[in-house]
Amino acid sequence: MGRVTALVVLAIALLSAGFASVARAGQFAGVNDHLLRAYSYPSREARLSSAQALGAKVVRSDLRWDQLYPNAEGRADPEYLSEIDAVVSTAQSHGIKLLFTVLGTPCWASSAPQNMRETCAPGVSAYPPTSPQYYAEALQFLAQRYGDAVAGWEVWNEPNISYFWNSSDPAGDYVKLIQAAYPAIKRVTSAPVVGGAVSLSDTDFVGRLYADGIKGNLDALSIHPYSFNYSPLTPGSLSFYGGPVSSFVDGVPAVHNVMLDRGDSSPIWLTEFGWNTSTSGVSPATQATYVTEAYTQMQSWPFVQGGLYYELQDEGTDPTSSEQNYGLLYNGGSQKPAAGAYQRIATTVSAPAPSSPSGAHPGSGGGSGASGASGAKATACKASRRPAANRPKKKHRASTAAKKRRGARGRPRGRRGGARACRPARRPRRRGARRSRHAPARGCHGHARARCRRSS
């Protein structure tokens, strides 16, 4: 038996080495962490030190537009701005670049119904802005301030989910947003602009983005190819939704094929994927195995430029909460087995943080670091989400997008729970107001996360 086990281990090692040998030049490994949420401020240095020790070259963090400009266009909140400065500076000291996901429409710019805007009611920040130019100007300000100190700018988060993007035409309104943001950013920096941030491997929604004109307005397309509690190597036919949409191994190439069909050879960034270790998730040992499998598989895809695991550290200590248990580290900072797995595989995905894309416009106003403002603390909300628990597969009748609306537990994708409300064509119904994996952190200017959740 011992000899058989040794042979199996050797075979897995050889397989991993084979995949690594065809890894795309320039592929990078990173992690997600909510560095701009108030609860993370005291541990920011320790978190980034842990990310560095694990070999992460990029850390993705949500940055809330509604906290940056809470009251009016161009009037930045000095406390929140100082926190962004501090995050960028601390990351630089650890050799890490940040990928900022900017989301959350301020009340003054929101297209939400007037009665909601007047009270800045929960949900206002999920509506598209009345003018995409407002968002573009905010991103241009940030891009100029931080220059090449960041790994890139990701436009919004999961617009195929109404919790983040409450629109009757999600794809069309998202394309208008990025069409305004892309040239505004490129006028001041050559940092990559990452578009899409699509929940799961939603080829239907990606196709609509291209039909509406996203091509030429991004340097990379990002997706979140969660596979729920299944292995990243589980084929689409056996996955949670029975198709590529919920399969890591089949979903990522399916999205790439949609891009190629539309004449776009831009790289793909996997800006979120992961497995939770809650009582309804997977075991810590299984999480470690899946981390290795995912990054090994990623290295066989030359069209994927990098992958950012969700997430660095558990957000809480409730063992029943899927949202709180996606970390490579436990809430207190100690390592799960997956941390060691990530660290080992990161050595084979050793490229530095991505730099300016080829053909990008040279920056005209960036710097190499963060600038000023007195620091204090700003209240932050959450901004990303992930699938959570597993439940018996069921046949669904509507489109794969409609299926996504039902999370792993039969509820809207909750704090990184199932794929909630991923309906690209029309506004999905929200059942049970469960917060999504990016659930709003307490106190986001009164917006309940997408409600405010968008902020780190």
C-alpha positions as CSV (number, residue, x, y, z in Angstrom):
1,M,0.0,0.0,0.0
2,G,2.8,2.4,0.8
3,R,4.4,1.9,-2.6
4,V,1.0,2.6,-4.3
5,T,0.5,5.7,-2.3
6,A,4.0,6.9,-3.2
7,L,3.4,6.3,-6.9
8,V,0.1,8.3,-6.8
9,V,1.8,11.2,-5.1
10,L,4.6,11.1,-7.7
11,A,2.0,11.0,-10.5
12,I,0.3,14.1,-9.1
13,A,3.6,15.9,-8.8
14,L,4.5,15.1,-12.4
15,L,1.1,16.3,-13.6
16,S,1.5,19.6,-11.8
17,A,5.0,20.0,-13.2
18,G,3.6,19.3,-16.7
19,F,1.0,22.0,-16.4
20,A,3.5,24.4,-14.9
21,S,5.8,23.9,-17.9
22,V,3.2,25.4,-20.2
23,A,2.2,28.2,-17.9
24,R,1.6,31.5,-19.7
25,A,4.5,33.9,-19.5
26,G,3.4,36.7,-17.2
27,Q,0.8,34.7,-15.3
28,F,0.4,35.9,-11.7
29,A,-1.2,34.7,-8.5
30,G,-3.0,36.9,-6.1
31,V,-5.7,36.9,-3.4
32,N,-8.7,39.0,-2.4
33,D,-8.9,40.9,0.8
34,H,-11.3,43.6,2.0
35,L,-8.6,46.1,3.0
36,L,-10.9,49.1,2.9
37,R,-13.4,47.8,5.3
38,A,-13.2,49.3,8.7
39,Y,-12.8,45.9,10.4
40,S,-9.6,45.3,8.5
41,Y,-7.9,48.6,9.3
42,P,-6.1,47.4,12.6
43,S,-4.8,44.3,10.9
44,R,-3.9,45.8,7.5
45,E,-0.2,45.4,8.0
46,A,-0.5,41.8,9.2
47,R,-2.8,40.9,6.4
48,L,-0.5,42.3,3.7
49,S,2.5,40.7,5.4
50,S,0.6,37.3,5.2
51,A,-0.2,37.8,1.6
52,Q,3.5,38.5,0.8
53,A,4.6,35.5,2.8
54,L,2.2,33.3,0.8
55,G,3.6,34.6,-2.5
56,A,0.7,36.7,-3.7
57,K,1.8,39.4,-6.1
58,V,-1.6,41.1,-6.3
59,V,-4.3,41.8,-3.8
60,R,-7.8,42.6,-5.0
61,S,-9.8,45.0,-2.8
62,D,-13.1,46.7,-3.2
63,L,-13.1,50.4,-3.2
64,R,-16.4,52.2,-2.8
65,W,-17.2,55.2,-5.0
66,D,-20.1,56.1,-2.6
67,Q,-17.6,56.4,0.2
68,L,-15.1,58.3,-1.8
69,Y,-17.6,60.9,-3.1
70,P,-20.5,60.6,-0.6
71,N,-22.0,64.0,-1.1
72,A,-21.1,65.5,-4.5
73,E,-19.1,65.0,-7.6
74,G,-15.4,65.7,-7.1
75,R,-15.6,66.2,-3.3
76,A,-13.6,63.4,-1.9
77,D,-14.0,62.3,1.7
78,P,-10.6,63.0,3.2
79,E,-10.8,60.2,5.7
80,Y,-11.7,57.5,3.2
81,L,-9.1,58.9,0.8
82,S,-6.4,58.7,3.5
83,E,-7.3,55.1,4.0
84,I,-6.8,54.3,0.3
85,D,-3.5,56.1,0.5
86,A,-2.5,54.0,3.5
87,V,-3.5,50.7,1.8
88,V,-1.5,51.5,-1.4
89,S,1.5,52.6,0.6
90,T,1.5,49.6,2.9
91,A,1.0,47.2,-0.1
92,Q,4.0,48.8,-1.8
93,S,6.2,48.2,1.2
94,H,5.4,44.5,0.9
95,G,6.1,44.3,-2.8
96,I,2.4,43.9,-3.6
97,K,0.2,45.8,-6.1
98,L,-3.5,46.3,-5.6
99,L,-6.3,45.6,-8.0
100,F,-9.1,48.0,-7.0
101,T,-12.6,47.0,-7.8
102,V,-14.5,50.3,-7.8
103,L,-18.3,50.1,-7.2
104,G,-21.2,51.6,-5.3
105,T,-23.1,54.6,-6.8
106,P,-23.4,57.6,-4.4
107,C,-27.0,58.7,-3.7
108,W,-26.5,62.0,-5.5
109,A,-25.5,60.1,-8.7
110,S,-27.9,57.1,-8.5
111,S,-30.6,56.4,-11.0
112,A,-32.7,54.8,-8.2
113,P,-36.2,56.0,-7.7
114,Q,-36.4,59.5,-6.1
115,N,-38.0,58.3,-2.9
116,M,-35.0,56.0,-2.4
117,R,-32.5,58.7,-3.2
118,E,-34.0,61.2,-0.9
119,T,-33.4,59.0,2.1
120,C,-30.3,57.3,0.6
121,A,-32.2,54.0,1.2
122,P,-30.6,50.6,1.2
123,G,-30.1,49.5,-2.4
124,V,-29.5,53.0,-3.9
125,S,-25.8,52.2,-4.5
126,A,-26.7,49.2,-6.7
127,Y,-28.4,51.3,-9.4
128,P,-26.3,52.6,-12.3
129,P,-25.4,56.3,-12.2
130,T,-27.6,58.8,-14.0
131,S,-24.5,59.6,-16.1
132,P,-21.6,57.1,-16.6
133,Q,-19.3,60.1,-16.8
134,Y,-19.6,60.7,-13.1
135,Y,-18.1,57.3,-12.5
136,A,-15.5,57.8,-15.2
137,E,-14.3,61.1,-13.5
138,A,-14.0,59.4,-10.1
139,L,-11.9,56.6,-11.7
140,Q,-9.7,59.1,-13.5
141,F,-9.0,60.9,-10.3
142,L,-8.0,57.6,-8.6
143,A,-5.9,56.4,-11.6
144,Q,-4.0,59.7,-11.7
145,R,-3.4,59.8,-8.0
146,Y,-2.0,56.2,-7.8
147,G,-0.4,55.8,-11.2
148,D,1.6,52.6,-11.6
149,A,1.4,51.8,-7.9
150,V,-1.7,49.6,-8.7
151,A,-2.1,46.4,-10.7
152,G,-5.2,47.7,-12.4
153,W,-8.7,49.1,-12.1
154,E,-11.6,46.7,-12.3
155,V,-14.9,48.3,-13.3
156,W,-17.6,47.3,-10.8
157,N,-18.3,43.9,-9.5
158,E,-20.6,41.2,-10.8
159,P,-23.0,43.2,-12.9
160,N,-24.9,40.1,-13.8
161,I,-26.3,40.0,-10.3
162,S,-28.9,42.6,-9.3
163,Y,-27.5,42.8,-5.8
164,F,-24.6,44.7,-7.3
165,W,-26.1,46.1,-10.5
166,N,-29.8,46.8,-10.3
167,S,-30.7,47.6,-13.9
168,S,-33.4,46.6,-16.4
169,D,-30.6,46.3,-19.0
170,P,-27.5,45.0,-17.0
171,A,-25.2,44.3,-19.9
172,G,-26.1,47.5,-21.8
173,D,-25.8,49.8,-18.9
174,Y,-22.5,48.1,-17.8
175,V,-21.0,48.6,-21.3
176,K,-22.0,52.3,-21.2
177,L,-20.2,52.5,-17.8
178,I,-16.9,51.0,-19.1
179,Q,-17.1,52.9,-22.3
180,A,-16.9,56.1,-20.3
181,A,-14.4,54.8,-17.7
182,Y,-11.8,53.2,-20.1
183,P,-10.7,56.3,-22.0
184,A,-10.9,58.4,-18.9
185,I,-8.4,56.1,-17.1
186,K,-6.2,55.7,-20.1
187,R,-5.8,59.5,-20.4
188,V,-3.8,59.5,-17.2
189,T,-2.2,56.1,-16.7
190,S,-1.3,52.9,-18.6
191,A,-2.5,50.6,-15.7
192,P,-4.7,47.8,-17.0
193,V,-8.5,48.3,-17.1
194,V,-10.2,45.1,-16.2
195,G,-13.8,44.7,-17.3
196,G,-16.6,42.2,-16.7
197,A,-16.1,41.0,-13.1
198,V,-18.8,38.5,-14.1
199,S,-20.2,36.1,-11.5
200,L,-19.5,32.5,-12.4
201,S,-18.6,31.5,-16.0
202,D,-21.8,33.2,-17.4
203,T,-21.3,32.9,-21.1
204,D,-24.8,34.3,-21.8
205,F,-24.0,37.5,-20.0
206,V,-20.5,37.8,-21.5
207,G,-22.0,37.4,-25.0
208,R,-24.4,40.3,-24.2
209,L,-21.5,42.4,-23.1
210,Y,-19.8,41.9,-26.5
211,A,-23.1,42.4,-28.4
212,D,-23.4,45.8,-26.6
213,G,-19.9,46.9,-27.5
214,I,-17.5,46.1,-24.7
215,K,-14.7,45.0,-27.1
216,G,-12.0,47.6,-27.2
217,N,-12.9,49.1,-23.8
218,L,-10.9,46.8,-21.6
219,D,-7.4,45.4,-21.3
220,A,-8.6,42.1,-19.7
221,L,-11.9,40.4,-19.1
222,S,-12.5,39.2,-15.6
223,I,-14.8,36.4,-14.4
224,H,-15.5,34.6,-11.1
225,P,-15.5,30.9,-12.0
226,Y,-16.8,29.4,-8.7
227,S,-17.6,25.7,-8.7
228,F,-19.5,25.8,-5.4
229,N,-18.4,22.7,-3.3
230,Y,-17.3,20.8,-6.4
231,S,-13.7,20.3,-7.5
232,P,-12.4,22.8,-10.0
233,L,-11.8,19.8,-12.3
234,T,-15.4,18.7,-12.2
235,P,-16.8,18.9,-15.8
236,G,-19.8,21.1,-16.6
237,S,-22.1,18.1,-17.1
238,L,-21.5,17.1,-13.5
239,S,-21.3,20.5,-11.9
240,F,-23.8,22.3,-9.7
241,Y,-25.9,23.7,-12.6
242,G,-25.1,21.0,-15.0
243,G,-23.2,23.2,-17.5
244,P,-20.0,25.3,-18.0
245,V,-21.5,28.1,-16.0
246,S,-20.7,26.4,-12.7
247,S,-17.6,24.5,-13.8
248,F,-14.1,25.9,-13.4
249,V,-12.4,23.6,-15.8
250,D,-15.1,23.9,-18.6
251,G,-16.4,27.4,-17.8
252,V,-13.2,29.4,-18.2
253,P,-12.5,28.0,-21.8
254,A,-16.2,28.5,-22.6
255,V,-15.9,32.2,-21.8
256,H,-12.7,32.5,-23.8
257,N,-14.5,30.9,-26.8
258,V,-17.2,33.6,-26.6
259,M,-14.5,36.2,-26.6
260,L,-12.8,34.7,-29.7
261,D,-16.1,34.4,-31.5
262,R,-16.4,38.2,-31.0
263,G,-12.9,38.8,-32.3
264,D,-11.4,39.6,-28.9
265,S,-8.1,38.0,-27.9
266,S,-7.7,40.0,-24.7
267,P,-6.5,37.9,-21.7
268,I,-8.8,36.7,-19.0
269,W,-8.2,37.4,-15.3
270,L,-9.9,35.1,-12.7
271,T,-10.5,37.7,-10.1
272,E,-12.5,35.5,-7.7
273,F,-12.8,31.8,-7.1
274,G,-12.6,29.8,-3.9
275,W,-14.2,27.3,-1.5
276,N,-15.5,27.9,2.0
277,T,-14.8,25.7,5.0
278,S,-18.1,26.3,6.9
279,T,-20.2,23.4,8.1
280,S,-22.0,23.6,4.7
281,G,-18.8,23.9,2.7
282,V,-15.8,21.7,2.2
283,S,-13.2,20.4,4.7
284,P,-10.0,22.3,5.2
285,A,-8.1,19.4,3.6
286,T,-10.4,19.4,0.5
287,Q,-10.1,23.2,0.2
288,A,-6.3,22.8,0.0
289,T,-6.7,20.1,-2.7
290,Y,-9.0,22.3,-4.7
291,V,-6.6,25.3,-4.5
292,T,-3.8,23.2,-5.9
293,E,-6.0,21.8,-8.7
294,A,-7.3,25.2,-9.7
295,Y,-3.9,26.9,-10.0
296,T,-2.4,23.8,-11.7
297,Q,-5.3,23.9,-14.2
298,M,-5.0,27.6,-14.7
299,Q,-1.4,27.2,-15.8
300,S,-2.5,25.1,-18.8
301,W,-4.5,28.1,-20.1
302,P,-2.3,30.5,-22.1
303,F,-5.2,32.9,-22.4
304,V,-5.5,33.4,-18.6
305,Q,-3.1,36.0,-17.2
306,G,-3.7,35.4,-13.6
307,G,-5.9,34.2,-10.8
308,L,-6.9,35.7,-7.4
309,Y,-8.1,33.4,-4.8
310,Y,-11.1,34.4,-2.7
311,E,-10.0,35.2,-0.1
312,L,-7.0,35.7,2.1
313,Q,-8.5,35.5,5.6
314,D,-11.8,34.4,7.1
315,E,-14.2,37.3,7.7
316,G,-15.6,35.9,10.9
317,T,-15.7,33.0,13.3
318,D,-19.2,31.6,12.8
319,P,-18.6,28.0,11.5
320,T,-22.1,27.9,9.9
321,S,-21.6,31.0,7.8
322,S,-20.3,30.2,4.3
323,E,-19.5,33.9,3.7
324,Q,-17.1,34.0,6.7
325,N,-15.1,31.0,5.9
326,Y,-13.5,31.3,2.4
327,G,-10.0,32.3,3.8
328,L,-6.7,30.7,3.3
329,L,-6.2,31.9,6.9
330,Y,-8.5,31.6,9.8
331,N,-10.0,34.8,11.2
332,G,-7.2,35.1,13.8
333,G,-4.5,34.8,11.1
334,S,-3.4,31.2,11.6
335,Q,-3.0,29.1,8.4
336,K,-5.5,26.6,7.1
337,P,-4.0,23.7,5.0
338,A,-5.0,25.7,1.9
339,A,-2.5,28.4,2.8
340,G,0.4,26.0,2.4
341,A,-1.1,24.7,-0.8
342,Y,-1.4,28.2,-2.2
343,Q,2.2,29.1,-1.2
344,R,3.6,26.0,-2.9
345,I,1.7,26.5,-6.1
346,A,2.4,30.3,-6.1
347,T,6.0,29.4,-6.7
348,T,5.1,28.0,-10.1
349,V,3.0,31.1,-10.9
350,S,5.8,33.4,-10.2
351,A,5.4,36.4,-12.5
352,P,5.3,39.8,-10.9
353,A,2.1,41.9,-10.8
354,P,0.8,42.7,-14.2
355,S,2.1,46.0,-15.7
356,S,0.8,48.1,-18.5
357,P,-0.9,46.2,-21.3
358,S,0.8,46.2,-24.6
359,G,-0.4,49.1,-26.6
360,A,-1.7,51.0,-23.6
361,H,-1.6,54.7,-23.5
362,P,1.2,56.1,-21.5
363,G,0.2,57.6,-18.2
364,S,0.4,61.3,-17.9
365,G,-0.3,62.0,-14.3
366,G,0.4,59.0,-12.2
367,G,2.9,58.6,-9.5
368,S,4.6,55.6,-8.0
369,G,2.8,55.9,-4.7
370,A,-0.1,57.2,-2.8
371,S,-0.3,60.8,-2.0
372,G,-1.4,62.6,1.1
373,A,-4.5,63.3,3.2
374,S,-4.7,62.9,6.9
375,G,-5.7,59.4,7.9
376,A,-8.6,58.4,9.9
377,K,-11.1,55.7,9.5
378,A,-13.9,55.5,7.1
379,T,-16.7,53.1,7.5
380,A,-16.5,50.5,4.7
381,C,-18.8,48.0,3.2
382,K,-18.2,44.8,1.4
383,A,-17.8,44.3,-2.2
384,S,-17.5,40.8,-3.7
385,R,-19.3,37.6,-3.5
386,R,-18.9,33.9,-3.8
387,P,-20.9,30.7,-4.0
388,A,-21.2,28.8,-0.8
389,A,-22.9,25.6,0.1
390,N,-23.8,22.6,-1.8
391,R,-27.3,21.3,-2.2
392,P,-28.7,18.6,-4.3
393,K,-28.6,19.5,-7.9
394,K,-31.9,20.4,-9.4
395,K,-33.1,20.8,-12.9
396,H,-34.0,24.3,-13.7
397,R,-36.1,25.4,-16.4
398,A,-35.1,28.9,-17.2
399,S,-31.8,30.0,-18.6
400,T,-28.5,29.2,-16.8
401,A,-28.5,32.8,-15.8
402,A,-31.9,32.4,-14.1
403,K,-30.6,29.4,-12.3
404,K,-27.8,31.3,-10.8
405,R,-30.3,33.3,-9.0
406,R,-30.8,30.4,-6.6
407,G,-27.7,30.1,-4.4
408,A,-26.3,26.8,-3.1
409,R,-28.7,27.0,-0.3
410,G,-31.8,27.8,-2.4
411,R,-31.5,31.5,-1.5
412,P,-30.1,34.4,-3.3
413,R,-26.4,34.3,-3.3
414,G,-25.7,35.4,0.0
415,R,-22.5,36.4,1.5
416,R,-20.5,34.7,-0.9
417,G,-23.1,32.2,-0.9
418,G,-24.7,30.8,-4.0
419,A,-24.8,32.6,-7.3
420,R,-27.6,34.9,-6.4
421,A,-29.6,36.7,-8.9
422,C,-27.4,36.2,-11.8
423,R,-29.9,37.1,-14.4
424,P,-28.4,39.0,-17.3
425,A,-31.4,40.0,-19.3
426,R,-33.9,41.3,-16.9
427,R,-33.8,42.4,-13.3
428,P,-34.0,39.3,-11.2
429,R,-36.4,39.0,-8.3
430,R,-34.8,39.0,-5.0
431,R,-36.0,36.4,-2.6
432,G,-35.1,36.7,1.0
433,A,-32.9,39.7,1.4
434,R,-29.9,37.7,2.3
435,R,-26.7,39.6,1.8
436,S,-24.4,38.4,-0.7
437,R,-20.9,37.3,-0.2
438,H,-20.0,40.8,-0.5
439,A,-22.6,41.8,1.9
440,P,-22.6,45.3,2.9
441,A,-20.5,45.9,5.8
442,R,-22.1,47.6,8.6
443,G,-22.6,51.3,8.2
444,C,-22.1,52.2,4.6
445,H,-23.7,55.6,4.6
446,G,-26.9,53.8,5.4
447,H,-26.9,51.7,2.2
448,A,-27.3,48.1,3.0
449,R,-24.7,46.9,0.7
450,A,-25.8,46.9,-2.6
451,R,-27.0,47.8,-0.5
452,C,-23.8,49.2,0.3
453,R,-21.9,46.1,0.1
454,R,-19.6,47.2,-2.5
455,S,-17.0,48.7,-0.5
456,S,-14.4,46.6,0.7
